[in-house]
Amino acid sequence: MKITLIIATILAILIGVLSIISGSMVLLGIRSVDYTVLTWLVVYNVALGVISIMVAYQIGKQHSKSKLMIITILLMHSLVLGYLYFFNESVAVESIKAMSFRVSIWVAILLLTLVKNPKTVHNNIKK
């Protein structure tokens, strides 16, 4: 497997797990924050966290639809970020920063999957 796909898979798993843990802690009342919480946004983040882990599996398996799934997640996060930034007056700055971080991670994942790198992990052994 290409090293770039391994990195993309790990990033997708990490962003998914972090979203699930962080969002679940807020939804369950384990973690309280001192800013306005948009419940729909937390639920969205947890749901996309679960989907991110499923997409990470598809990236690792080099599924033919994985790039489409990555672009879909990136588009969804970008649309939510645009909504939060331009149309929602009650959103916390932390929410905009977190969504910007998610968008940047998914841009990196997309770029990593698009890289044409002939080196693979198993080709590092010289014959």
C-alpha positions, 0 to 999 in steps of 0.5 A: 500500500502506498505510504500516502494512503496509509497516512490518509487512512490514519488521518481519517481514523484520528479525525473520526475518533476525535469527533466521536469522543469530543461530541459524545462527551458534550452530548452526554454532559460529561464535558461542559463548555462555556460557550453556546452549544449548537446541539445539531452541530454536535450530533452532525460531528459525531455522525460524520465521525462515525462515517469518517472511520468507515471511509478510512476503512475504504481508503485503506482497502483502496475502494474505488469509491473512496475518493468520492466519499472523501469529496462528499465529506469535504463538501459537507464540512465546507457547506456547514463551515460556510453556514456557520460563518455567514448565516449563524449568529449564535455560533461560537468561535470554537465551532468555526475553528473546529470545522475549519480544522476538519475541512483542512484535514479532509483537504489533506486526506484528499490530496494524499489520495490523489498523489501519484507515488510509485513507492509502496511500503513493500517495495522498500526492500532492495532486490 
